[in-house]
Amino acid sequence: MSDTSHPDASSHHPASHGATGLAALVVAAVGVVFGDIGTSPLYTIQEMFSPHYGLSPDPHTVKGLLSLGFWSLLLVVTLKYVIVIMRADNEGEGGIMALTALAQRSLKTGSRLNYAVGILGIFGAALFFGDGMITPPITVLGAIAGLEVISPVFKTWVVPISLVILTGLFAMQRFGTAKVGKAFGPVMITWFVAIAAFGVYNIAHHPTVLFALNPWWAIDFFLTHNWHAVFVLGAVVLTVTGGEALYADLGHFGKTPIRWGWFGFVLPALVLNYYGQGALLLAHPDAIANPFFMSIPDWAQIPMLVLATVAAAVASQAVITGAFSVTRQAIQLGYLPRLAIRYTSKDTIGQIYVPSINWTLFAAVVVLTLSFKSATALATAYGLSVTGTMLIDTLLLAIVAYTRWPDTRRWVLPLCGLFLFVDISFLFANGAKLLTGIGAWVPLFIGITAFTMMRTWRRGRELLRGEIRKEGIQVDTFLPGLMLAPPVRVPGTAVFLTADKTVVPHALLHNLKHNKVLHERNVFLTVDTLNVPYAPKDKCLKIESIGNDFYRVVLRFGFMETPDVPLALMRSCDKGGIYFDPMDTTYFSSRETIIASAHRGMPVWRDKLFALMHRNAASATGFFRIPGNRLVELGAQVQI
């Protein structure tokens, strides 16, 4: 299989490193990438024996569930994500949006399959937001639940303490995570060493639990429990939640550090801890009340409680940061309106803070914490969004393998068939939770809501461009007529932002109508986002003279880049283009007011939703890094 990495990826990603550099990246990857899956032992085994599954912790059942969990880790996380899907990097970047863009590049533009792939990718990204809302409360509640093991007196304190920790976590986001992030690696290293050590401690007392490494115990579990065993997969899936993060963080660390961290460190620690909890249940079935903390000796419970709390915060941080990253990608690809994005690090482009997303997540997290009050209760809501995303990943992988990997698709496609079977099984089991209570509807509701907003914004922008094009004046016919009776020219350069290269920007027409002047140089600027993470240097800028000191300029950015328009234009002089003096350049932008109407492209309620999103979108000033004192916004009403 050919490597799809961008030739210049080393400037953005860690492509090559020595032994010391690799070790540092492995430590950093352990801290960021594996936070979610690494904290799953806090609640997974306990959830497997939740009353609504009706299972008792007898030796036969314990070994069967441990075997299911172990082989899920091997098939889903190890084989699917770490070995196979990581090969599908979009010029060094991973994650469902990057995979979607890679799959679409292989398909005919405008085809039904290309459209369907786009829909799948959007829905997968929407489900990610559901995961992002559930992960912080379930991990923090799972960690703080250790207080109940220390003393039942603390039971009433679990929720308040969890809320305090979560509030502090979201409040610190505006300061950035660059400094805090440096501590993530050592914290999670300590966490994995600790859970592995206590796993070995418990296994040593009951080594027969290791027989559950044999897949026969998983098969026998299905043979014994029949169809009931399928529904238990809704709890088994908790062992692999966070697997998608390995792929999503590919661009930050590269394949090698993530694979080293998984095989050499994280996977053994998880297996040892799960089997350690299983060994405890073989000896003390009553420990099912909280097998994680009860598997820890009394002298270590308070230190482990502190460590678990910190590890839960790290896991939550990784999901929050991921939500910021996915949001920026969705904005760049045109699936969400412009939002205020703050950059919290001068050195690292990925260090961003999106206030609206942060506080939306926080509000949802508070509601979920107060509603469910425990990790085991939240576990009923967990899994549907994760398995949905995993299923979409498999479908997109199959498309990429078929269209781009002719040499290896003969073995990758059968594996995709296996992954599809596993994903559908997990999805069916989690889908059954929809019949058991309102909790399971939470991630689905969040995902459908996010999907609706993303589709509405995408479709609304298409309709808006169509109306502007319909009512607009073609550049080729406008300029010759304008020059027959030219208006007064004023010094400087005017840059008119426009989405359509062929139509005269509304801002120019309004400027002529109201101010009755024209600048010395006039630039029609279009900003395009490519379906690659970083735009190739030879495609970043295109300048075309269209006569009479009018220019058509196209700036192209990758979906992982920051669209800094003034900086990109200043660099044009290096390519022999126009010289843009920052103090002599004025930017003009149209700010349309959307009027919803019936019998048009979308139902009225979607028109109104689009109008609301459009009205609350951030201005071009911040998003395109345009100085506020150099931007003029002119309004116009458009009916869709």
N, C-alpha and C positions, 0 to 999 in steps of 0.2 A: 504494500500500500504506500502510495506516495505521500510525502509530507506536504501538507498544505500551508505551512507556515510562510508568512511574508518574509521576503529577503531582508527587509529592514527591521524585522521583529526584535532583533537584539537591542535596538534602541529603546524599545518599549517594555520588553519582557526579558526575564533572565534566561537567555538561550544557552549561554556557556558560562561555566564557573569551575573553579578548582575545588579541591576537597573541602577546604575551609568554607568557601562560599556555598557549596552544596549543603554542608552541615547546618549553616545558618539558615538557609532557605527551608530545609527540612523542619527545623525548630519553628520557624515562622509559620510554615504550612500547618503544622500540628496545632498551632495556636489559633489559626483563623479558619482553616478548612474543615476541621473535624470536630468543631465545638458542638454542633447539633447532634450528630450521630454519637459523639463521645459521651454525652450526658443521657442517652437513652436508657442505660442500665438503672437510672434512678427510679423508673416507673414501669419498664417493659414487662418484667417477670410478674410483677404484682398485677398488672392489667390482664395478663394471660389467664389468671385465676379469678378474674372479676366474677361476681355472682351471676351476671347476665349470660355468661358462657356455660355455667353449670358444671365446671370441672373441679375435681378434688385433687389435691397435691399428692397423689399416690405415686410410687416409683415409676410405674409404667407411663403415666401421663406426663410426669416431669421430664423423663428422658425423651419422650416423643416431641414435646414442645421445644426442648433444648436443641434437638436435632433439626427441627424445622427452622429455628432461629439461626443456627450455624450455617445450614445450607442456603438459607436466604441471603446471608451475608456473602457467601461465596458466589452465588449465581448473580444476584442483583448488583451488589456493590463492587465485588472484586472483578468478576468476569465482564459484566455489562459495562460498568462505568470506568473502572480503573484500567482494564485491559483493552476493551473494544472502543467504547464511545469516545474516549480521550483522543483517539486517533483522528476523530472528526473535528479538528480544530479549525476555526475560521480565522486563518492568518494569525494564529497564536491565541485567539480568544475562544472561550467556551460558554456554556449556558444555553438555555432554550432559545433566546432571541438570536444568538450567534448561529446556532444550529439551524434555525428557521431560515435565516438569511443565506446560509450555505446551501441548504436544500433548494431554495428558490433560484439561486444562481444557476443551478443545474437544469432548470425547467424553462420552457418557453414562456417568455413574458406575455402576460395577458391570458394564458391558458387556464382552463378550469382547475387543473391540478395545482398550478402555481397559486391560484386564488385559495384553494382548499388548504394548501400548506400554510399560507399566511394566516388563515382562520385558526388552524391548529396551534400555530405558534402564539398567536394573541391569547387564545384560551389558556394555553399552558402558562404564559406569563401572568394572566389574571389569577390562576390558581395559586401561583407563587405568593401573591399578596395574602391569600387565605392562610397559607403556611406561615407567612411572616407575622400574622396576628396571633397565631396559636402557639408558636414555639416559645416566645418569652414567658407567658404565664405558665405553661406546662412544665418548663424546665425549672423556673424559680419556685413554683409551688412544690414540685417534686423534691427539690433540695431542702426547702424550709420544713417540709413534712418530717424531716429527721428530728425536729424538736419533740414531736409526739412520742418518738421512741425513747428519747432521753427522759421525758416526763409527760404524762397525759395532761398535766396542768397547762402545758403550752399549746394545746390544741386550738384554743380560741385566738392565739396569737399568730397562727400560720398565715392567714389572709392579710391582716394589717401589716405584718413585717414584709410580706411579699410585695404589697402595694408600695411600701416605702422604697424598697430596692428597685422596683420597676420605674417608679417616678424619678429616682436619682439617675437611673440608666438613660432614660429618654431626655432628661434635662441636660445631661452632659454632652449630648450629641452636637450641640452648636459649637462646642469648643474643639471638635475634631477628635479623632481617635489615633492620631499619629504617635503621640507619646504613650498613651495607654496601651496601644497595640503592641509596643515593644515588650510589654510584660505578658502578653497573651501566651506566647510560646512557652516560657518557663512555667507558667501556671498550669497549662494543659499537660505539659510533660510530667509535672508533679502529680497531676490528677490521674493520668494513665498509669504511671508507676504505682500509685497507691491502689487503684482498683485492681490492677493485675496482682499486686502482692497479697491483697486480702482474698482475691480469687484463689490463688495458690494455697493460701492458709486454709480455706474451707475445703478445697479439693483434696488436700493431704489427709483430711479426716475421713473422707468418703470418696476414694479414687474411682470407685465403680461408676461414678457419674460420667467419666470419660468415654464409657461405652456408647454414649449418645452421639459421639462423633460419627458413628456408623449411620449412613442414610437410611438403613433398614428401619430404625426407630421412627423416623418421620413417615415412612411408607406404612408401617404398622399402625401408627396413630390414625391415619386415614382409614385403614381397614377396620380398625376397632370402633371408631366413632362415626363412620359413614359420612353423610352430608353435613353433619354437625361440625365436623373437623374443618370444613371450608370456611365457616363463619368465624372460627377461631383465628383464621388468617388475618382478620381485622385487628387482632392484637399482635400477631407475629410480625406484621408489617412495621411495627414500631422499632424493630431492630435495624431497619434499613432507612428510616427517615433521616434525612441529611445526606443521603448518597448523592443526590443531584448537585449538592454544594461542591463536591469534589470536581465535577466538570465545570460548574459555573465559575470557580476560582482559578481555572486553568491559566488565564491570562496574567494573573498576579504572580504565580510561582513557577509555572511550567510543569510539564508532565513528570519529569524525573523526581523532583522533590516530593510531589504528592504521592507518587508510587512508592518511593522509599519510606515515607512517613506511614503509609497504609500497611505495606507488607512487613516492614521491620518493627513497627511500633504499635499502631492503633489497633489493627486487626487482632494480634495476639492478646493485647490487653482486654479488649471487649470480650473475646471468647473466654478467656480465663475468668473474667468477672461473672459473666452469665453462668458459666458452669459452676463457679463457686457458689452463687446463689442457689443453683439447682442442688448442689451437694448439701447445703444447709436445709433445704426443704425435704430431702430424703431422710435426714435425721430429725428435723423438727418441722412437721407440716404446719404447725400453728404460726410459724414465722412468715406465712404468706401475708400477714397484715402489713409488713414492710420488709420484704426480703433483703433489699439493698442495705439498709442501715442495721438490720438485725444480723447481717453477716459480718459486721464489723465489731471487734472486741470493745468492751465498755470503755477502756482507757483511750480509745482512738475515736470515739463517736463525735465528741465535740470538735476536735480538729478536722475530722472528715466533713462535719456539717459546714464549717467555715469554708473548707476547700470546695465542697459541692456547690455552695452558694456562689462563690467566685467563678467556678466553672460554668454554672448556669448563666451568669451575667455575660461571660465570654461567648457562650453559645448564642445568647440573645443578640449580642452585639453583632455577631457575624450575619445574622438574619436581617437585622436592621440596616446594616451597611449594604447587604445584598439588595434590599428593597430600594435603597437610594440608587444603586447602580442600574437595576432593571428599569426604574423610572426614567433615568436619564437616557437609556437606550431607547425606550419607548417614545420619548419626546423627539429624539433625533430621527427616529424612523417614521415619525408622523402619526403615532397611535395615541398620543396624549398631548394636551395643550402645553404651551410653555409654562413652566413653573419656576419660581425663584430658586436658584441653585447657588449655594455659597461654597466656596472652595476654602477648605480648612488647612491646607498645606501648600506651601510654595514649591515643594520638591516633588510631591506625589500627586499626579493628576487624578487618581482614583479616590482621593480623600475629599469627599463632597458631603454637603449637608443640605437636605431638601426639607425646609420647615413644614410645609403643608403635609407631606407624607409622614414626617416624624410625629406630628401631633395627631394625625388621623390614626396612625398605628397605636399611639398611646391611648387615645380614647377607646379604641376597640379592645385593647389589652385590659384596661380597667374594667370595662363592661364584662369581658369574659372571665376575669378573675373573680369579680363579685358574683357572677352568675353561677359558675361551676364550683368554685371554692376549693378544689383539689385537683391534683394531677390525674388521678384515676378517673374522675368525672370528665375532665377535658379530653382524656384519651378516646372517649366515644366520638368526639368531634374531630379527632386527629386522624389522619390517614387518607381521607378521601381526596383532598387536594394533592397530597404527595403522590399517591398512586396514579391519579389523573395525569400529573406532570410526567411521571415515569413512563406511562403508556404512550404519551405524545412523543417523548424522547425516542422511544423504540420505533415508532412509525416514521419519524423524521430520519432516524439512522438508516432504516431500510431504504428510503428514497436516496439518501446520499450514497450508500453502498452500491445501489443498483446503477446510479447515473455517473458516479465519479470514481468508483473502485473496481474497474473491470477485472483486474488481476486477482482480487481477493474476495469478490462478492460470492463466489461459489461456496465459501465457508462462512462468511459473515451473514448472508441471508438466512441460512438454516438456523444460525444462532439467534437472529432476530425473531424467527418463529418460536424458539424456546422462550426468549424474553417476553414475547407477546403473550404466550400462554401463562407465564408467571404473573405478568402485569394485570392481565384480565382477571385472573384468580384473586389477586389482592384487591382489585377494583370492585369485583363482585362482592367480596366479603365486607368491604367497607361500605359499599352501596346498601347492603342489608341493614346497616346501622340506621339508615333513613327511616326504617319502619319501627325502630325501637324508641325513638324520642326526638325531641327538637334539636338536641346537641349536634347530631350529625349533619343537620341542615346548615349549620353555621358556615363551614368552609365553602359549601356549595353556593350559598347565598352570596358570600363575599366574592367568590369567583365569577358568578353570573353578573353581579353588579359591576365589577371591574371590567369584565368582557364587554358588557353593554356600553359602558362609557367609552372604551377604547374603539369599538366598532362605530359608535355614533360619531365620535370625533373624526375618525378616518373618513367615513362617508360624508359627514358634514363639510369637511374641507374640500372633498371632491365636488360637492354641489356648489359650494361657495366659489371655487375656481371656475366652475362651469358658468355660473351667473356673471362673474366678472368678465370672463372671456366673451360671453354673449353680448353684454352691454358695453364692452370695451372697444377701443379704437386700435386697429393694427398699427404697429410701429412703422412698417414699410410705407403706409399711406399717410401717416400723420406727419412725419418729419418733412417730407417735401412740401406739404401744404404750409407747415409752420414757417419754413424758411422763405416762403413767398412774401410774408409780412412779419419778419422777425421781431420779437419783443425786445425790450431793453435788456442788455446783458450786464450782470453784476460780477465783480471779481469772486474767485473761489471755485470750489468743486462741490457739486450737489450729487449725492448718492441716493438714488431712489430704490428702496427695497421692493421687489416684486417676485411673486411666485411663478408668473407666466412670462417667459422671455419674449413672446410675440406681441403682447398687448401693452399699450402705454399705461404706466402706473397711475392709479387714481390720484396719488399724491402730487404727481407732476401737473395733472390737469387742474387740480384744486389750487396749486401754487400759481399757475398761470391765470386762473380765473380771479383769484382774490388779490394776489400780489402783483400780477402783471409784469413779472420779471423772469429772466432766465439766467442761470449761472454761466460762467465762461466755459466750464466743462460739466457735462451731465452724464452720469453713469447709471445705467439700469442694472441693478445688482440682484442676482438670483443665488440663493444659498441652497445647495443640494446636499443631501445625506446619502452616501453610498451604503450598500449592504455588506461592506467590509469594515473591520474595526478601525483601520487607519488608511486614509486616502493615499494612494501612491503619489510621490512628489511630482511626477509629470502630469498628473490629473487634478492637482489641487487648485489651479488657477487657469482660467481661460479669458483672454481679453480680445474683444473684437471691435474695431472701429466701424461705426455705421454712418459716419459723415457729420460735418459741421460741429466737431468737438462733442459728439455724442458717442458713447461707448456702451457696449454690452459686456458685462463681466459676470462670470460664473465662478463661484467659490464652491469647492467640494470638500466635505469633511467625512471621516468615518464615523460610525455610530458610537465609538468609544472616545471620540475627540471632543474637545471644548471648542465650540464655534466662535473664535475670537476674530470678528470681522475686521476691526481697525488694524490689527497686527497683520492679518493676511493681506490686506490691501497695501500696507506699507512695504511688504516684501515684494510687491509687484515690480518695483523699480529695479530689483535685482535681475528680473527676467526681461528687462528692456521695455516694460510697460509704462503706464501712467505713474507719475509721482504724486502720491497722496500726502500732502502736508496736513498733519493732524489738526493744526490750528486754523487751517483754511478749508476744512472739509465739513460740510453739513449733511446730516443724514435725514432723509424724509421717509416716513412710513405711513401707510394707510391703516386706520383702525376702524374696521367695519362694525356697524351695529346690525345684528342679525334680527330679522323679523320673520317669525314662524308663520307659515301659511299651509292651508290644507291642499290636498290634491297635487303635491309636488313629489320630491324624491323620497322623503321619509314621512312616517306618521307625525302628526302634530306634536305629540309628547316628546318624540326624539328631536324634532326641530327645536323645541323649547329647551330640552336638555343641552343640545349643542350650543344654543344661544347663551345659556347660563355658563357653560364651560368657556366659551369664547370671551364672554364679558369678564370673567375672572382670570383669564390667562395673563401671565406676566408680560410686561411690555418687552419690546425688543431691546431696550436699553441694557438690562441686566443679562438677558440670555445670550445676546450676540456681543456682549462686552463693549457696547457703544456708550461713550460718555453721555450722561444725561443732558449736559449743556450743549451737546452737538446734535441732538435729535429733535426733529419736529414731527409730531403725529397729527395727521389730518383725518377727520372722520368721514364716513360714508355709510348710508343705509343700504342693505342688500336683503332682498326677500328670497327665501329658499323654500 
